[in-house]
Structure formats: structure tokens, C-alpha cells
Amino acid sequence: MPDFKPWKVVSSQVVYSAPPYVTVHSHTVELPDGRTIAPYFRIDLRPFVVMAALTSENEIVICRQYRHGIEHASLMLPGGLLEPQEDPLLAAQRELREETGFVSNEWEPLGHFVPNSNYRCGETFIFLARNARQVAQPESGDLEETELILMPLTILLGEIDKGQVVSLSSAAAIALAAARLTGATGVKC
Amino acid sequence: MPDFKPWKVVSSQVVYSAPPYVTVHSHTVELPDGRTIAPYFRIDLRPFVVMAALTSENEIVICRQYRHGIEHASLMLPGGLLEPQEDPLLAAQRELREETGFVSNEWEPLGHFVPNSNYRCGETFIFLARNARQVAQPESGDLEETELILMPLTILLGEIDKGQVVSLSSAAAIALAAARLTGATGVKC
């Protein structure tokens, strides 16, 4: 297995900053073979959580929302931004309750991912919550109006195929949840 | 089903631009309920493709690479940036051949997604290629040194669980490919 040396950041300059939303850094990087590349960008955005919450009836808790980055209404998993220094699991539990009124005692991580392998663009923490139950009305305080829907996972996977799930992190979380729930045993390879 | 009105962009200003890599717009938006929000950012990045290429032996073509946005080596699906006005499928076929030397005659889309539902951060097109076969050596011209690996899908799903796949789009594509290849029939809900 090759030894991959890290790229070395020779210099870094903040070229745009609007805290806490967006900071763009312009890096000069030195590759392992000695080449120097500039500019190479690093975009800092706030980390976020995405949650696939499954009810005891095997339905997933889904939000239908208009989102400005998507420019139309689509199906989203519940999710949200981490508060500063907030633990990702606690953020997921908080956001699920705020956004949907659902809670669960059975949480497991589905992974920690970087949205853009070149420029980073924040990071996302994905969780599965089993036996989720609604104990309150949604009270997110979010800017978006939200329709709450319960949907069987197979139907939801079909909605991805139909282009109704545009959020990359929602699609990833739904498909990762499906793999976890099946134990990927349906895959014959 | 509620009628979700789009947010209205009242004004838009480019606050940082380094074409063709990054452009940051600061929007003033009007919500459907009349509230005005500013700033709300839109980050334009180049669109990219990600490909899950499956061999006739039911192995997935994987790249192990150091990526600057991830800051360590990890398992990635082949992928790359679209050229201006390039058709996503043609870009996927071109990038697969350049990056891995593999080709396929059996391509199907797994979806078109937005990496960040608030700020957009580009868009990604994910494809599945079946019966992929290697006809050439890799010749990507990419900055990254790459180790090419063939890995059964079930093992690869396990590598996601072990944190060895950090790219969100790679993880999404692997899990979406698994759902497509099983027909999600293993999911009992």
C-alpha cells in the first residue's frame, strides 16, 4: 500500500470571511513530488448533522421543504447546523426533536463525511435513530416552512430515483441507512 | 401538500470570485412570509461526477488517494470535474477512463444532487457503470497520486462503517449503487 504523504500548506491567506457562515482561504500547497500549486481553496462552512429516524412502523421521518440552495421544494431528512463545540450526537438529537418533535433512545452513527474532497466545504455527521416516536410538535425556528411526512424506506429510495431528494447528504443518509438496516445482505456481490 | 413558494432573491452581490474555481454571492432574500434575510450565501463551484463502476466479477473500482479537502488518504470512487458545458454522462465516461483505464457500455444515472442545501456548493451527478473492464492504464493528469483497488461492494460498505470513505459523494454513490443493485429488496420495511 503506497505511503501517501500529505500536501504541505506553504502559505494560507483568508480571501473572504463572513463568520460564522463562510470563510474562504487561498492556500499555496506543495505536493509530495515537489510541485507548488496556487491557489488551492479551502472553504470553511459550519458542520451539520443529518438524521435517518426510523419509527417502530419502519417509516422514515421526512421533511418536505423549499431550500434556497436547491431552488425548489424537495424531500429532506431532518438535519441542522452544529452549535459551536457541540457534540454531533447531541446536535442530532436536539435537531430531530426541534425540527420534527421525534425522539429516540437508539442512536448509531452512519459516518462522518466531507462534502467536497478538494475544498472541504464543512463536514457532515450522519446518524440512524431506530424506534423514533413523536413526543412534541415541531418547533425548529428555521427559516423554512416544513411539511412532515412518514415514508417507508423502499418508497423513499424510489423517490431518490425519481429526483425528489436533491440534497446529497439526505440521499447519502437514506442509502446508508438502507445498507445498515439490511446488513447489506441483499447485495449478492 | 403545501404549496412552497420560492424564496425571492431581492439583490445579489459577488463578494468573492476566483473563476473558474470559486464564486461567493451574498444574497438578500425575501421569504414567502415577507421576512427579509441578509446575507444568505450562494457558493458556486464547478459541478462534478462520481462513478460506481462494477466489474463482471462484482467488484467496485476504487481509488485510494490523499485529498487536500480531507487531509488524509482515503478510499474514493473515481470522479472529476465537468468541463464547461460538458454532458455529465460523457464526463463520467471520460473521467472513468482517464482516472482508472476502465470503460463500460452499461451506464445508468443514480441521481443529481446538491452538496449543500443552503449555499449549494456546486452539484454532483452520480452514475453506475456495470460490466466495467480495464482497457488502458490510468492517465488522469490529476494532482493526486492514486492507488487503484478492486473491492467487493459488501467489503466497501464495511469500509464506510470503518471511516475509510470520507468523501460524502463517494459514500452516497456506493450506498446508492448498493440500493440499486439489490433493488432494495433486502429492506424489510
Interface residues (C-beta under 8 A of the other chain):
Chain A: M1 P2 F4 K5 P6 W7 V15 Y16 A18 Y21 V22 V24 S26 H27 V29 L31 P32 D33 R35 I37 P39 Y40 F41 R42 I43 L45 L54 N58 E59 R64 Q65 Y66 R67 H68 G69 I70 E71 H72 A73 M76 G111 H112 F113 V114 P115 N116 S117 N118 Y119 R120 C121 G122 T124 L143 E145 E147 P152 L153 T154 L157 I160 D161 G163 V165 V166 S167 L168 S169 S170 A171 A172 A175 L176 A178 A179 R180 L181 T182 G183 A184 T185 G186 V187 K188 C189
Chain B: M1 P2 F4 K5 P6 W7 V15 Y16 A18 Y21 V22 V24 S26 H27 V29 L31 P32 D33 R35 I37 P39 Y40 F41 R42 I43 L45 L54 N58 E59 R64 Q65 Y66 R67 H68 G69 I70 E71 H72 A73 M76 G111 H112 F113 V114 P115 N116 S117 N118 Y119 R120 C121 G122 T124 L143 E145 E147 P152 L153 T154 L157 I160 D161 G163 V165 V166 S167 L168 S169 S170 A171 A172 A175 L176 A178 A179 L181 T182 G183 A184 T185 G186 V187 K188 C189
